[in-house]
Amino acid sequence: MPNQNPQYKMSDQEAEYLSRLYQSQYMIVTNSINEAISDLQQLNSTARSLDNMGMIAGKDSFYPVGPDTYMQCSMSKSENVIIGVGSGYMVETTATNAKDIIRSKIEKQKKMLERLTKAKKELESAISGLSKQ
C-alpha cells in the first residue's frame, strides 16, 4: 500500500509503478475468481450426478472418453465410484462417501471464492485511492 503519511507526495513514477502493480494483481485475482467459479460449477454438476446415480443403474448411458467424444455403455452397478482426492490420486469409495468428499470440496471452493472476492475489492479500493493521489 502507498505511504500513508499525509505529508508524503508520491512521485509520478511511483504512482505509475503502483498502478501497474495493482492492475496486474487485479487481473490475476479476477482470473482466479473465474477459475474458482468454473471449478465450483463442475463440483456442483458432479454432486448432482452422484445424487442421480441410482437412476442410471442398469440403463444405457453415454460415457465421456475425450473432448466432445462419448461412448454408449450400460451401467451395471452404481454402488462405488472412483474419485480424485488431490495431487493426482484417485480412490474407490461408495457413492455416499464420494458425495461427502464433493460437498467438502464445494465448501472449500466457496471459501476460496469469498477470499478472492475480498482481495479483489481491496485491490479496487487501492486502485481508486491511488487515482486520488
N, C-alpha and C positions, 0 to 999 in steps of 0.2 A: 504494500500500500504506500501511497505517496507520503512524504513528510507532513505530519500534522501540525507542525509549528506554524502559527498564523503569520509570523514574520518572514517565513521562508518563501521565496518566489522560485518556482520551478523554471528551469531553462526550457527553451523550445525543444532542444534535443532530448532532454529528459522526458518531457511531455510526449514527444513523438515515440520515444522508445517504450514508455509505459503503455501508450495507446496500442502500439503493435503487439506488445506482450499480452495485454488484456484481450485484444481481438483474437489472437492466436489461441489463448486459453478458452475463450468463449466458443470458438469453433470446435475445439477438442471436446469440451463438455457437451455442446449441442449434438455432436456426432455420437458421443457415448449415450446420451439420452435416447436418441433414435435407435441405437442398437439395443438398449435395455428394453425399450417398448417392443421391438421386434421379438426379442427373446421372451418377454412376458406373454406376447400373443401366442408364440409357439408352445410355451408351457401350458397356457390355458387350453389350447387345442388338444394337447396331449392328455390333460386332465379329463376333458370331455370324451376323448376316445376311450380312455380307461373306464370311465363311467358307463360307456355303452358297449363294452366288450362282450357282455353276455348276449347282446342282440345279434352278434355276428357268428357266434359259435355254431358250427355245422352248416354255415351258409357260404355261398361263393362271394368272394370279395376281390378287390384289386390291391396288390401289394406293390409299394414303390420300390423299384430296383435301380433307379438312377434319375437324373434330372428329366422331368416330363416323360418318364417311362414307367409303365406299370405292368404287372403280370397278374393274370387271373388265377386265383387259387381258392381252395376251400379251407376254412379254419376248422380244424378237427377238435381242438380244445382251447380254452382260453383261461386256464387257471393261473399259468405262470407267464411272466414277461421277462425280457432282458432289458435292463435299464442302465444308462450311463450314470456313474456316481462321481465322476470327476477325473481329471488327468488321464482321460482315455480308457479308464477302467469300466468294465461292464459287469453286472451281477444278474444272476437269475433270481427272481423273487416272485412272490404272489402278487396278483393284481392289487390286492388291498395294500400291501407294503409299498408297491410302486406308486399308488395314489398318495400315500403319506409322504414319500420322497418328493413327488412332484409338488404337493402342497407346500412343503418346506422350501423348495426351490422358488416357488411363486412368492412366498413371503420374503425371502432374501432379496429377490429381484425387485419387489415393491419398495423395500427399504433402500436399496441401491438407487432406485429411481428418485426417491424422496431426497436423498443426499445430493444427487446430481442436480436436481431441480433447485435445491437451496444454493448450491455452488454457482449455478447459472445466474440466479437472482443477485448474488453477491457480486459477481462479475459485472452484471448490468449496472449495479449501483456504483461500482468503482469506475466504470467507463463514463457514466453520467457525471460523477464527481470530478473526473479528470477534465471533462469538456468544460466545466465551470471554472477551472483554474485560470 
